[in-house]
Amino acid sequence: MRRVVGIDIHRTFGEVVIWEEGKLTRAGRVDMTRPALEGFGRSLLKTDEVVIEATGNAMAVSRVLSPFVGRVIIANPLQVKAIAHARVKTDKIDAGTLASLRAAGYLPEIWTPDAETERRRRLTARRYQVVRHRTRLKNEVHAILHAHLIPCRFVQRRRSDLA
C-alpha cells in the first residue's frame, strides 16, 4: 500500500494531506519546530514518501523527516504552479496537489545536495556576504573622507602580501 504525504509548509506550520489508494485525507497541521516535526515523523510509515515545496525552510524540514520515511521529495514550486492550475488556493488544496502529483508521477522535483555540498554552499554564500559588507564599509569611509576634504591614501593589498 503506497502512501504519499503532501505538506504545504510555511514559517510556523505545515498543512498535511495524505494520498492513499487514490483518496486524499486531511491529516491536520504540524508546527514547524524540530520537536513537532520529529513527533510527526514518528507517526509516519517507513515506506511513506513526503513531498514539500522548495521554500526557505524546506531543507531543514527534509533533514528532520528523512530518518522516519522512505523518501522526502522537494518539489520545484514554479513547475508545480505551471502544472496545477487551481482556481481556489488553500493550504489543504496545495498539500493535496503535491501528494497527487507525486502519486501520478508528474511531480517536478529539485536536486537536493548532500551534506558536504550544502555546507560548502553555505560557506560560499557567507563569504560573499562578508566581502560585500566589507566593500560597503570601505566605500562609506571613503565617502566620509571625501566629504571632509581629507585625502585617502588607501593602499590596495595584493593577496600575495597577505600571505
C-alpha positions in Angstrom: 0.0 0.0 0.0 1.6 3.2 -1.2 1.2 6.5 0.8 2.3 9.9 -0.3 2.3 12.7 2.3 2.0 16.2 1.0 2.9 19.1 3.2 2.3 22.7 2.3 4.9 24.3 4.6 5.0 27.8 5.9 7.2 29.6 8.5 5.3 28.4 11.6 3.2 25.4 10.4 2.6 22.9 7.7 -0.7 21.6 6.4 -0.6 17.8 5.9 -2.7 15.8 3.4 -2.2 12.1 2.8 -2.8 10.4 -0.6 -3.6 6.7 -0.2 -5.2 4.4 -2.8 -6.4 7.4 -4.8 -8.0 9.2 -1.9 -6.8 12.4 -0.2 -7.2 12.7 3.6 -6.5 15.8 5.5 -4.2 15.0 8.4 -4.2 18.4 10.1 -1.3 20.8 10.8 2.2 20.3 12.2 4.2 23.1 13.8 7.5 23.9 12.1 9.7 23.1 15.1 12.1 20.2 15.4 10.2 18.5 18.3 6.9 18.8 16.5 8.3 17.5 13.2 10.1 14.6 14.9 6.8 13.7 16.6 5.0 13.9 13.3 7.8 11.8 11.6 7.3 9.1 14.2 3.6 8.8 13.2 4.6 8.1 9.6 5.4 4.8 8.0 8.9 3.8 6.9 7.6 3.4 3.3 5.9 6.8 3.1 7.0 9.4 0.6 6.8 13.0 1.9 6.5 15.8 -0.6 7.2 19.5 0.2 7.7 22.6 -2.0 11.1 24.3 -2.1 11.0 27.2 0.4 13.3 28.8 2.9 13.0 26.0 5.4 12.4 23.1 3.1 15.9 21.6 3.5 15.6 21.8 7.3 12.2 20.0 7.2 13.7 17.4 4.8 16.6 16.7 7.2 14.3 16.2 10.2 11.8 13.9 8.4 14.2 11.8 6.3 15.1 9.3 9.0 11.4 8.5 9.5 10.2 7.8 5.9 11.3 6.2 2.7 12.0 9.4 0.9 11.5 13.2 1.2 11.0 14.9 -2.1 11.3 18.7 -2.6 9.2 20.0 -5.5 10.0 22.8 -7.8 7.3 25.4 -6.9 7.4 27.2 -10.3 6.8 24.0 -12.2 4.2 22.8 -9.8 2.3 26.1 -10.2 2.5 25.7 -14.0 1.1 22.1 -13.9 -1.6 22.6 -11.3 -3.9 25.5 -12.1 -6.3 25.8 -9.2 -9.0 28.5 -9.0 -9.2 28.0 -5.3 -5.9 28.1 -3.4 -5.8 26.9 0.2 -3.1 25.2 2.1 -5.1 21.9 2.1 -5.5 22.0 -1.7 -1.8 22.8 -2.2 -0.8 19.9 0.0 -3.2 17.6 -1.8 -1.9 18.8 -5.2 1.7 17.9 -4.1 0.7 14.5 -3.0 -1.5 13.8 -6.1 1.2 14.9 -8.5 3.8 12.6 -6.8 1.4 9.7 -6.8 0.7 10.3 -10.5 4.4 10.6 -11.4 4.1 14.2 -12.5 5.9 15.9 -9.7 8.8 18.2 -10.8 11.4 17.7 -8.1 14.6 19.6 -7.5 18.0 18.2 -6.9 19.0 18.1 -3.3 22.6 18.4 -2.4 24.4 16.1 0.0 25.6 17.4 3.4 29.1 18.4 2.2 27.8 20.3 -0.8 25.2 22.1 1.3 28.0 23.0 3.8 30.2 24.4 1.0 27.2 26.4 -0.4 26.5 28.0 2.9 30.2 28.8 3.4 30.5 30.3 -0.1 27.3 32.4 0.4 28.5 33.7 3.8 31.9 34.7 2.3 30.1 36.5 -0.5 28.1 38.4 2.2 31.1 39.3 4.2 33.0 40.6 1.1 30.1 42.7 0.1 29.8 44.1 3.6 33.5 45.0 3.7 33.2 46.8 0.4 30.2 48.8 1.6 32.1 49.8 4.7 35.2 50.9 2.7 33.0 52.9 0.4 31.4 54.7 3.4 34.8 55.6 4.9 36.0 56.9 1.5 32.8 59.0 1.1 33.2 60.5 4.6 36.8 61.3 4.0 36.0 62.8 0.6 33.1 64.9 2.1 35.6 66.4 4.6 38.3 67.0 2.0 40.6 64.5 3.7 42.8 62.7 1.2 42.6 59.0 1.3 45.8 57.1 0.8 44.1 53.7 0.6 46.6 51.0 -0.3 45.2 48.1 -2.2 46.8 45.0 -0.8 47.5 42.1 -3.0 46.7 38.6 -2.0 50.4 37.7 -2.1 51.1 40.5 0.5 48.7 38.9 3.0 50.3 35.5 3.0 
